[in-house]
Amino acid sequence: MLAQLKTYYQSILHGFFPHHCLACGTDVLPQNQLLCLPCTQQLPHTHFFVGNTTAIEMQLAARVPFTHVGSAFYYDKTAAIHHLVEAVKYKGNKAAGIYLGKLLGASLSQSAKMQAITHLVPMPLHIKKQQKRGYNQALLIAEGVQQVWRKPIAYNFVLRTVNTETQTKKDRVSRWQNMQNVFSVPHPELLAHQHILLIDDVLTTGATMEACAQAIFTAQPNCQVSIATVAYAKD
């Protein structure tokens, strides 16, 4: 009887407040999900967090001494993951950020090589950009990760002190130059002997995270830094 009432209530609720899959638009999905089951099953997993060192891990570690680098999914503009990232980044959908974090957290929780992480560090936004957007999408993702994978979030380990122009249309060299000296570490003693995990939405060239990590290592060489993003965009 209770199950029937619950189903009836959900049907009424759905009638007044339609709920659609952010990828394909179907309304056949649970109220607390943002993707329908078929779209969820088609997510392009990278499996970067399991197994041997990946090419992207070696590529970034050759420039900055990252311990581990990984992304949960491949970023494809035709895939569901693209619609979720767009929703949180440009359409004010905070729930999509938390949802992405949960997806990332599920991958991290099954990764043996990530278990030594001590803190989650969302990539910081400059205060002006955060005020304009209303939130930092990387922080929302980190909060979603934490709901699945119980690691503490470090809110002020790293700050962004320079408001740079967008990186979207820049090549790798220009991105690196654009990111020099934009991060600061106000309390380097807090990072000593920690293994922090930089969290962001999409990994492309890695220039922003490289610059952030370099600021960390300059301020506190006695720590480890790894990267985890929701998605990886191939060049």
N, C-alpha and C positions, 0 to 999 in steps of 0.2 A: 504493500500500500504506500509506504513512504517513498519507495523508488518511483512508483507511478506519479505521485504528487510532485516529486523532484523533476521528473521528465516533463510533466505538464507545465510546471512553473518555468522551466528553461525554455519551453516552446513559446510561452507567452512573452517572456523577457526578450527572446530573439525577435519576436514580431515587432516589438516596440523599439528595440535597439539592435538593428541588424549588425552582424559581425562577419567580416569577410577575410579570407586569406589574403595577406599582403602581396603574395606572389601571383596567384592565378585568379583571385577574386571570388572563388566559390564561397558560399555561406554554409557549407557542410564541414564544420569544424567545431571543437569544443570552445566554450566561451573564454577560457583562459589560455587559449593557444593563438598564435599569430600566423602560423602556417598550417595548412591542412595536412593530413597524413601523406598523400602522394607527394606533395612538395617537400615535406620533411624527409621522406625516403629518398628523394632525388638529390639531396644536398651533396655537393662534390667534396667529400672528405679527402684531406691530404695525407693523413696518417703520419704527419711530421713528428708528432710527439712520441711515437713508438719506434723501436728499431734503431738502425744505425744513423750516423750523422748525415744530414741532408746536404745537398749542393748549396742551398741558400744559407745554411748554417756555416758552412766552410767559407763561403763568399764574404759574409759579414764579419766573421771572426778573423779573417785575414787582415781587416782594417782596424777593428776594435775588438778587444779580447772578451767577447761575449762567451758565456758558458754554454748556453743553449739558445736556439732560435727556432720558433715554430709558429705555424698557423693552423687553425682547425680545418679551414675549407679553402678551395680555390675560388678566386673572385672572378666571376663571369657576368657580364652585363645582361645576359639572358637568363641567369639563374636566380633562384629565390633569394640567395644570400645578398644579391645586389639590391633587391627591393627592401630588405630589412635595413641595410646600411643607409640607403637613401632616406628611408623613413625617419631614422633617428638623427641623421646628420643635417637634413635639409627640410624636414616636414614637421619638426617638433614632437615626434613620437617617442617619448621617453620610455614607454613600455617596450618598444622595439630594442632599445639599448640594453635593458635588463634581460630581455629574451635572448639577445645575441650573447650576452655574458653567460647565461645558463648553458647555451650550446658550447661555448668555449670551455666553461668550467667542467662540463661532462668529459671533454677530451683530456683536460689537464688532470682530472682526478684519476684517470686510467694510465697516466704516464709515469713510469718508474723514474725516469731521469729528472722529472720536475718536482719530486717529492721533497727535495732539500730546500725548496723556496721558503724564505722566511716572511717576506712581505710582498703584497701586490702594490705596484706603483702605477696609477693611471697616468698616461702622458699628459702633462699639464698644458692648459690653454692660457694664453695671455688674458688678463682680467677683462680687457675691453672686448675681446672676441667672445669670452664666456658670458659677459653681460648682454651682448647682442643676441647670442643664441639662447641664453637662458639657462644653460647647463653645459657641462663638459661630457661629451658622449663617451669618452674613455673612462670617466668615473662611473657612469651608468653601467658600462660593460663590466668594470671591476666589481661593482656591487652585485651584478648578476652572477659573476664567477664565484664570489664569496658565498652566495646562497647555496651553491652546489659543492664548492671546494673550500673548506673552512680555513682560509688564510687571512691574516689581518691586512687591512688596507692602510697604507702609509700616505696620508693626505698631503703632507708638507715636506717630504724628503727632497723633492725637486720642484723648483718654481720656474715659470717662463717669464722672463723680465723684459723681453723685446717682442713687440707685436709685428711679426713678419708678414709679408704679402703671401698670397696663396702659392702652394707648391704644384698645383695640378698640372700646369702646362710647361713646367721646367724640366730640363734634362738632369741627369744625376749630378753632374758637376755644379750646375747652377743651384740645385737643391742644397747641396753641401755648403756652398758659399753663402746661400741665403740663411743658413741655420747656425752660422758661427757666432758664438758668444751670446746666445739668446737664452741659455738656461743657467740657473744658479742653484747651489746647494747650501741652504742657510745654516744647517747644523750637521756638518760632515761626521761628527762623532757618533751620531745615531746610526750611521751606515756601517760602522766598523764591524767586520766579521759577519755581516749579513749577506744573504743571497736574495737580491730583489728581482722581481719580475716586472718589466715594463709592459703595460697593457695598452693596446690601441685597437682600432677597428680594422684597418687594412694596411698590410705591409707591401710597399712597392719597391722603391730603391733602397729603403732603409736609412736614408740620409738624416731624417729627423731623429730617429732613434739612435743613430750613431752619434750625433751631436749631443744628445741628451746623456748618453752613456759616457761620452768623453768628458763632459762636465763633472759627472759623478766620479770617474776614476781620477781626475785631476784633483778634486777636493778630498777624496777618500780612496786611496789605492787598495786598502785592505777590505775590499768587499767584492762580491761577485754580482754580475748583471746578466740576466737572461731576458729574452723577448717572447711574448705570446700575443698574437693578434687573432682576431676572428677569421680573417681571410688573407690570402696571398694573391697579389695580382702579378701574373707573369708579364715580363717585358714584351 
